[in-house]
Amino acid sequence: MESKENKGTDVFKISGDWKPQAVRLKEEFPQLTDSDLKFESGREDDLIKRVETRLHKKREEVINIIKKGQPTK
């Protein structure tokens, strides 16, 4: 299995119920808005780009922040 990690093009999927994750992110980062955290299945990249812009963070940082709030398998 080929790993594309750290290339900025890795496919990131959000798992579990997004609403509690969004609430947690808004508590942790009050500058995030409902619009920033609007999520549509299969459109993770759009969400990541909005959060990147709002928080002035790199893609990998945003993915790590989101992963922290995801349910463990």
N, C-alpha and C positions, 0 to 999 in steps of 0.2 A: 504494500500500500504506500503510495507516494504522499509525502507530506509537503504541503504548500505553506506551512507556518512561517511567519515573519516575512512574507512577501507582500503583504498588504492586500492580497487578492483572495485570501482564504475565505471560503464560504462559511458564514456564521449563521447558525439556526437558533432561534429562541425556542426554548422548551417550557412546558408548563403553562400555567395561567399567567398572562402578561399583566393583568390589572394589579395584583399585589406587588409585583416587581416594579411597576411604574410608580405606585404610591411610595415605595421605599426609596426609589431614585429621587422623587420630588422632595422627600424629607431630607435626604442626604445632600441634594443639590437644589436648593430653593429657586435658583434661576431657571430651572427647567419648567417649561409650560406643558399643558395638556397637548398642545399641538406638536411640541417637540417629541413627546412620548407616544404619539398616535402610532399604533402598530397594525399593519395588515400582514397576514400570513404570506410568506414568500417575499416580503419587501423589507427584510432586515437591513439591507444596505441603506435604504432611505432613512430609516430610523437612526442608524449609526451616524450617518452624515449630519443629520440635524443635531444630534447630541454632541458630536465632535465640534461643530460650529459654535454651539451655545456654551460649551464648557472650555473651549480652546484647548482641546486635548487631541492626541493622535488616535487613529483608528484602534490600534492595539490596546491603548489605555481604556478606551470606551468599551471595547469588547470585554476586557478584564473586569471592569466595573459591573457590566451587565451579568457576566458569568458568576460573579460573587452572589448575586441575588437569585440565581436559578436553582430550582430544586435538584438535589443530587439524585443520581440514578441508582 
